[in-house]
């Protein structure tokens, strides 16, 4: 009897098969028993009548939730079932019977309780489709760059320098020297871009921000790219193409999971259908103040401001020409006004906040040193980075995308912690 998975079950109608998984739920209707069995690829209903096998019926009737098991039977078509079929149960083998009642009930429970039991919560309800969509987005990101001739590379997690200031760094002792957990792989990707032309990486990043917003965690996976001979406008075009690619790939591969999440895929398609609008920071500030927001020119955009922008446009929008005072030292200054940078943040629709931050990088050695001095950064730890401007410097650009933020938007979930297998927040280190 062949072993099949739930997602492939509809291709085996009329066949006798074995499925391996866990008992997700159980209910009965008189003398008919319905077992919901999950295997990671989906959930299938196994049906058994007491008149068919009284002993099997009695055994199955008292199985606790999350019993691991193998079920055998014949697959038959059922248009009412989400996967189009169900299993007529003929046999059952218990692999392991839980020693306690499963603590995650199939009803609403507090977020704190669910996060305390995250290792078990991921087995239930929305969590499985969320994590399967995460897999798709990660693979689509790699596919996008592979198709365009980019080379995958890595950046160290342990670093001796900061990318965006030391106030949000996790510091540690490195054999007597001061080291930090990496905030971004950007500086190292710039170096590999000078060797390979166009590079990307996908890896962990750490920010010691004491933030409790729905869009912040202290550890996350960042997707970054750096490109030699690419300037600001082309950089934005690549970012836009990437976002569109991720959305379209997810809809194509995970429409069933998005349906389980009740995500409006037609809305997602509309949001990425047209070129993303671009708006200057100064115009944003003026508009926000006209809408009653208290924000001064030179202040960074916060969650309420980004949410207001997302409502105004309804699609991803690039905010450009930020003042240099609120952006990192490595951003190239705008040719029309040295007080601004050639960079942009991509703000997601529906209030999902910043999805991407990117810029053209400063390629002139003297200008970069001046930027560092303005920012109060010592140049000695960055000599290797300055070497990139000493030996064959070229115009180059890059960006960083928080994949969990993009996932949160694509999936339409209220909090970023749900799209991360085990989220790290300022008050959570376990499980």
C-alpha positions as CSV (number, residue, x, y, z in Angstrom):
1,X,0.0,0.0,0.0
2,X,1.8,3.2,-1.2
3,X,2.5,6.0,1.3
4,X,1.2,9.4,0.0
5,X,1.1,12.9,1.4
6,X,-2.1,14.9,1.9
7,X,-1.3,17.4,-0.8
8,X,-0.9,14.6,-3.3
9,X,-4.0,12.6,-2.1
10,X,-6.4,13.9,-4.8
11,X,-4.1,12.3,-7.5
12,X,-4.8,8.8,-6.0
13,X,-8.6,8.7,-5.9
14,X,-9.9,5.1,-5.7
15,X,-6.6,3.8,-4.5
16,X,-5.8,2.1,-1.2
17,X,-3.0,4.2,0.5
18,X,-1.2,5.0,3.7
19,X,-0.9,8.4,5.2
20,X,1.5,9.4,8.1
21,X,0.9,12.3,10.4
22,X,-0.8,13.5,13.5
23,X,-4.4,13.6,14.8
24,X,-5.3,17.3,14.5
25,X,-8.9,17.0,15.6
26,X,-11.7,14.4,16.1
27,X,-15.4,14.6,16.0
28,X,-18.3,12.1,15.8
29,X,-21.8,12.1,14.5
30,X,-23.6,9.2,16.1
31,X,-21.9,6.1,14.9
32,X,-19.7,7.8,12.3
33,X,-16.2,9.0,13.3
34,X,-14.3,11.8,11.6
35,X,-10.6,12.1,12.2
36,X,-8.7,15.1,10.9
37,X,-5.1,14.0,10.1
38,X,-2.4,16.5,9.3
39,X,1.0,15.7,7.9
40,X,2.6,19.1,7.3
41,X,1.4,19.3,3.7
42,X,-2.3,19.6,4.6
43,X,-5.2,18.1,6.5
44,X,-7.3,15.2,5.4
45,X,-10.5,13.8,6.9
46,X,-10.6,10.1,7.6
47,X,-14.1,8.6,8.0
48,X,-15.1,5.5,9.8
49,X,-18.5,3.9,10.6
50,X,-18.8,1.8,13.7
51,X,-20.6,-0.8,11.6
52,X,-17.6,-1.2,9.4
53,X,-15.1,-2.1,12.2
54,X,-16.3,-1.8,15.8
55,X,-12.9,-2.5,17.3
56,X,-11.1,0.1,15.1
57,X,-13.9,2.6,15.8
58,X,-13.5,2.1,19.6
59,X,-9.7,2.6,19.4
60,X,-9.9,5.7,17.2
61,X,-12.7,7.2,19.3
62,X,-10.4,7.7,22.3
63,X,-7.2,8.9,20.7
64,X,-6.0,12.2,22.1
65,X,-5.1,15.2,19.8
66,X,-1.6,15.1,18.3
67,X,-1.3,11.3,18.5
68,X,1.2,10.4,15.8
69,X,-0.1,7.7,13.6
70,X,-0.4,5.9,10.2
71,X,-3.8,5.6,8.7
72,X,-4.7,3.3,5.9
73,X,-7.8,3.3,3.6
74,X,-9.3,4.2,0.3
75,X,-9.3,7.7,-1.1
76,X,-12.6,8.8,-2.4
77,X,-13.8,12.1,-4.0
78,X,-15.6,14.6,-1.9
79,X,-16.3,18.0,-3.4
80,X,-17.0,19.5,0.0
81,X,-13.5,18.7,1.3
82,X,-10.9,21.5,1.0
83,X,-8.6,19.1,-0.8
84,X,-11.3,17.4,-2.9
85,X,-11.2,14.0,-1.2
86,X,-11.4,12.1,2.0
87,X,-10.1,8.8,3.3
88,X,-12.4,5.8,4.0
89,X,-10.5,4.5,7.1
90,X,-9.6,0.8,7.1
91,X,-6.7,0.6,9.5
92,X,-4.7,2.7,12.0
93,X,-1.3,2.3,13.6
94,X,-0.4,4.4,16.6
95,X,3.2,5.6,16.5
96,X,3.1,7.6,19.7
97,X,0.3,8.5,22.1
98,X,0.8,11.9,23.9
99,X,1.4,11.6,27.7
100,X,-0.6,14.8,28.4
101,X,-3.4,16.8,26.9
102,X,-2.2,19.0,24.1
103,X,-2.0,22.5,25.5
104,X,-3.0,24.4,22.4
105,X,-6.8,24.3,22.1
106,X,-8.6,24.9,18.9
107,X,-10.1,28.2,20.1
108,X,-8.9,31.7,20.8
109,X,-6.1,32.0,23.3
110,X,-3.9,34.9,24.4
111,X,-0.9,35.9,22.3
112,X,1.4,35.6,25.3
113,X,0.2,32.0,26.0
114,X,0.6,31.0,22.4
115,X,4.1,32.5,22.2
116,X,5.1,30.6,25.4
117,X,4.0,27.5,23.5
118,X,5.3,28.5,20.1
119,X,7.0,25.1,19.6
120,X,3.5,23.5,19.7
121,X,1.5,26.5,18.3
122,X,3.2,26.1,14.9
123,X,1.4,22.8,14.4
124,X,-2.0,24.5,14.4
125,X,-4.4,26.5,12.3
126,X,-2.9,29.5,10.4
127,X,0.7,28.7,11.5
128,X,1.3,26.0,9.0
129,X,0.2,27.9,5.9
130,X,2.2,30.9,7.1
131,X,5.4,28.9,7.4
132,X,4.9,27.2,4.0
133,X,4.4,30.7,2.4
134,X,7.7,31.7,4.2
135,X,9.5,28.9,2.4
136,X,8.1,30.0,-1.0
137,X,9.1,33.7,-0.5
138,X,12.7,32.7,0.6
139,X,13.0,30.5,-2.5
140,X,11.5,33.1,-4.8
141,X,14.0,35.7,-3.5
142,X,16.9,33.4,-4.5
143,X,15.3,32.6,-7.8
144,X,14.8,36.2,-8.7
145,X,18.5,37.0,-8.3
146,X,19.7,33.7,-9.8
147,X,17.7,34.4,-13.0
148,X,19.3,37.9,-13.3
149,X,22.9,36.7,-13.0
150,X,23.6,37.7,-9.3
151,X,26.0,35.6,-7.3
152,X,25.0,34.4,-3.8
153,X,27.5,35.3,-1.1
154,X,27.7,35.6,2.7
155,X,28.5,38.3,5.2
156,X,29.9,37.6,8.7
157,X,27.6,37.6,11.6
158,X,30.4,38.7,14.0
159,X,31.7,42.1,13.1
160,X,34.0,44.7,14.5
161,X,32.3,47.7,12.9
162,X,28.8,49.1,12.8
163,X,26.7,49.7,9.7
164,X,24.1,52.1,11.1
165,X,25.5,53.3,14.4
166,X,26.3,51.6,17.7
167,X,23.1,52.4,19.6
168,X,21.2,49.3,18.3
169,X,24.1,46.8,18.4
170,X,24.4,43.7,20.5
171,X,27.9,43.9,21.9
172,X,30.0,40.9,23.0
173,X,33.5,39.9,24.0
174,X,35.6,38.4,21.2
175,X,38.7,37.0,22.8
176,X,39.3,40.2,24.6
177,X,38.3,42.5,21.7
178,X,34.9,44.2,21.3
179,X,32.7,42.7,18.6
180,X,29.0,43.0,17.6
181,X,26.3,40.9,16.1
182,X,25.8,42.1,12.6
183,X,23.0,44.5,11.8
184,X,23.4,44.0,8.0
185,X,25.8,42.4,5.6
186,X,25.9,45.5,3.4
187,X,29.5,46.7,3.9
188,X,30.8,43.2,3.1
189,X,28.5,42.8,0.2
190,X,29.9,46.0,-1.3
191,X,33.3,44.3,-1.2
192,X,32.1,41.2,-2.9
193,X,30.2,43.3,-5.5
194,X,33.6,44.8,-6.5
195,X,34.8,41.3,-7.1
196,X,31.7,39.7,-8.6
197,X,29.6,42.6,-10.0
198,X,26.2,41.8,-8.6
199,X,25.7,39.9,-5.4
200,X,23.0,39.0,-2.8
201,X,22.7,37.2,0.4
202,X,20.0,36.0,2.8
203,X,21.0,35.7,6.4
204,X,20.3,36.7,10.0
205,X,20.6,40.2,11.4
206,X,20.3,41.6,14.9
207,X,19.0,45.0,16.1
208,X,19.0,45.9,19.8
209,X,16.1,48.3,19.4
210,X,13.9,48.3,22.5
211,X,10.8,48.4,20.3
212,X,7.5,46.6,20.9
213,X,5.7,47.5,17.7
214,X,4.0,44.9,15.4
215,X,6.8,45.3,12.9
216,X,9.9,44.8,15.1
217,X,11.9,41.9,16.4
218,X,15.5,41.7,17.6
219,X,16.6,38.9,15.3
220,X,15.4,38.6,11.7
221,X,16.4,37.4,8.3
222,X,17.5,40.1,6.0
223,X,17.7,39.9,2.2
224,X,20.3,42.2,0.7
225,X,21.8,43.0,-2.7
226,X,24.7,45.1,-3.9
227,X,25.4,46.0,-7.5
228,X,28.4,47.5,-9.2
229,X,27.7,50.1,-11.9
230,X,24.1,50.5,-10.8
231,X,22.8,54.0,-9.8
232,X,19.8,55.2,-7.9
233,X,17.0,54.9,-10.5
234,X,18.0,51.4,-11.6
235,X,18.3,50.4,-8.0
236,X,14.7,51.3,-7.4
237,X,13.5,49.5,-10.5
238,X,15.2,46.3,-9.3
239,X,13.6,46.6,-5.9
240,X,10.2,47.1,-7.5
241,X,10.7,44.1,-9.8
242,X,11.7,42.0,-6.8
243,X,8.6,42.8,-4.8
244,X,6.4,42.1,-7.8
245,X,8.2,38.8,-8.4
246,X,7.7,37.7,-4.7
247,X,4.0,38.5,-4.7
248,X,3.3,36.8,-8.0
249,X,5.4,33.7,-7.1
250,X,3.6,33.3,-3.8
251,X,0.1,33.6,-5.4
252,X,1.1,31.1,-8.1
253,X,2.4,28.5,-5.7
254,X,0.5,29.1,-2.4
255,X,-3.0,30.1,-3.5
256,X,-4.5,27.4,-1.2
257,X,-2.5,28.6,1.8
258,X,-3.5,32.3,1.1
259,X,-7.1,31.2,0.9
260,X,-6.8,29.5,4.3
261,X,-5.5,32.9,5.6
262,X,-8.4,34.6,3.9
263,X,-6.0,36.8,2.1
264,X,-7.4,38.8,-0.8
265,X,-5.1,37.8,-3.7
266,X,-6.8,40.0,-6.2
267,X,-5.9,43.0,-4.0
268,X,-2.3,41.8,-3.8
269,X,-2.2,41.6,-7.6
270,X,-3.6,45.1,-7.9
271,X,-1.1,46.5,-5.5
272,X,1.9,45.4,-7.6
273,X,0.4,45.7,-11.0
274,X,1.6,49.3,-11.8
275,X,4.9,51.0,-11.3
276,X,5.3,52.1,-7.7
277,X,4.8,55.8,-7.1
278,X,7.7,57.9,-5.8
279,X,7.4,60.9,-3.4
280,X,10.0,63.2,-1.9
281,X,10.5,63.3,1.9
282,X,9.8,67.0,2.0
283,X,6.4,66.5,0.3
284,X,5.6,63.7,2.7
285,X,6.3,66.0,5.7
286,X,4.2,68.8,4.2
287,X,1.3,66.4,3.5
288,X,1.5,64.7,7.0
289,X,1.3,68.1,8.7
290,X,-1.6,69.1,6.6
291,X,-3.3,65.9,7.8
292,X,-2.8,66.9,11.4
293,X,0.4,64.8,12.2
294,X,2.9,66.5,14.5
295,X,6.2,66.0,12.7
296,X,9.1,68.3,12.0
297,X,11.3,68.4,8.9
298,X,14.4,66.3,9.7
299,X,12.5,63.7,11.8
300,X,12.4,60.1,10.7
301,X,9.1,58.6,9.7
302,X,7.4,56.6,12.4
303,X,4.7,53.9,12.2
304,X,1.7,56.3,12.2
305,X,3.3,58.3,9.3
306,X,4.0,55.2,7.3
307,X,0.5,54.0,7.9
308,X,-1.0,57.3,6.7
309,X,1.1,57.1,3.6
310,X,0.0,53.5,2.9
311,X,-3.6,54.5,3.2
312,X,-3.1,57.5,0.9
313,X,-1.5,55.5,-1.9
314,X,-2.9,52.0,-1.4
315,X,0.1,50.5,-3.1
316,X,3.8,50.3,-2.3
317,X,5.4,53.7,-2.4
318,X,9.0,54.9,-2.5
319,X,9.9,57.8,-0.3
320,X,13.0,59.6,-1.7
321,X,15.4,62.5,-0.9
322,X,15.7,62.0,2.8
323,X,17.8,64.5,4.7
324,X,21.4,63.3,5.2
325,X,21.0,63.8,9.0
326,X,18.7,60.9,9.4
327,X,20.4,58.4,7.1
328,X,23.6,56.4,7.4
329,X,27.1,57.7,6.4
330,X,27.5,55.5,3.4
331,X,24.6,57.0,1.3
332,X,25.7,59.1,-1.6
333,X,24.5,62.7,-1.4
334,X,22.0,64.0,-3.9
335,X,23.7,65.9,-6.8
336,X,21.1,68.6,-6.7
337,X,21.4,69.3,-2.9
338,X,24.2,67.9,-0.7
339,X,21.8,68.0,2.3
340,X,19.9,65.0,0.9
341,X,20.8,61.5,-0.1
342,X,20.2,59.3,-3.1
343,X,18.2,56.8,-1.2
344,X,14.7,55.6,-0.7
345,X,12.5,53.6,1.6
346,X,9.7,51.4,0.2
347,X,6.6,51.7,2.3
348,X,4.1,48.8,2.1
349,X,0.4,49.3,1.6
350,X,-2.3,48.5,4.2
351,X,-0.2,49.9,7.0
352,X,2.5,47.3,6.8
353,X,5.3,49.8,7.1
354,X,8.8,50.0,5.6
355,X,9.6,46.9,3.5
356,X,12.9,48.0,1.9
357,X,15.6,50.5,2.6
358,X,18.2,51.2,-0.1
359,X,20.5,53.8,-1.6
360,X,23.3,54.5,-4.0
361,X,26.5,54.2,-2.0
362,X,29.1,56.9,-1.8
363,X,31.9,55.9,-4.2
364,X,34.3,58.8,-3.7
365,X,36.9,58.3,-1.0
366,X,37.2,61.9,0.2
367,X,33.4,62.3,0.3
368,X,33.0,59.1,2.3
369,X,35.6,60.1,4.8
370,X,33.9,63.5,5.2
371,X,30.6,61.8,5.8
372,X,32.1,59.6,8.5
373,X,33.6,62.6,10.2
374,X,30.2,64.4,10.1
375,X,28.7,61.3,11.8
376,X,31.5,61.2,14.4
377,X,32.7,57.7,13.3
378,X,36.4,56.8,13.6
379,X,37.9,55.9,10.2
380,X,40.5,53.4,11.5
381,X,38.1,50.4,11.9
382,X,36.7,51.1,8.4
383,X,40.0,51.2,6.5
384,X,39.2,48.0,4.7
385,X,35.9,49.5,3.7
386,X,37.6,52.7,2.5
387,X,39.9,50.5,0.4
388,X,37.0,49.8,-1.8
389,X,37.1,53.5,-2.8
390,X,40.9,53.5,-3.2
391,X,41.1,50.6,-5.7
392,X,38.8,50.8,-8.7
393,X,35.8,52.5,-7.2
394,X,32.7,52.6,-9.3
395,X,29.1,53.8,-8.9
396,X,27.2,51.2,-7.0
397,X,23.9,50.7,-5.2
398,X,22.1,48.3,-2.9
399,X,19.3,47.6,-0.6
400,X,18.1,45.5,2.3
401,X,14.7,43.9,2.7
402,X,13.3,42.5,5.9
403,X,11.7,39.3,4.6
404,X,9.5,38.9,7.6
405,X,8.0,42.4,7.0
406,X,7.3,41.4,3.3
407,X,5.8,38.1,4.5
408,X,3.6,39.9,7.0
409,X,2.1,42.1,4.2
410,X,1.7,39.2,1.7
411,X,0.0,37.0,4.3
412,X,-2.0,39.9,5.8
413,X,-1.2,39.1,9.4
414,X,-1.4,41.6,12.3
415,X,2.0,40.9,13.9
416,X,5.4,40.1,12.6
417,X,6.0,37.3,15.2
418,X,3.6,35.0,13.3
419,X,5.7,34.8,10.2
420,X,8.9,33.9,12.1
421,X,9.2,30.3,13.4
422,X,10.6,31.4,16.7
423,X,10.6,35.2,17.1
424,X,13.0,37.0,19.3
425,X,11.6,40.1,21.0
426,X,12.9,42.3,23.8
427,X,10.9,40.3,26.3
428,X,11.2,36.9,24.7
429,X,14.2,34.5,24.4
430,X,12.3,31.2,24.8
431,X,11.2,28.8,23.4
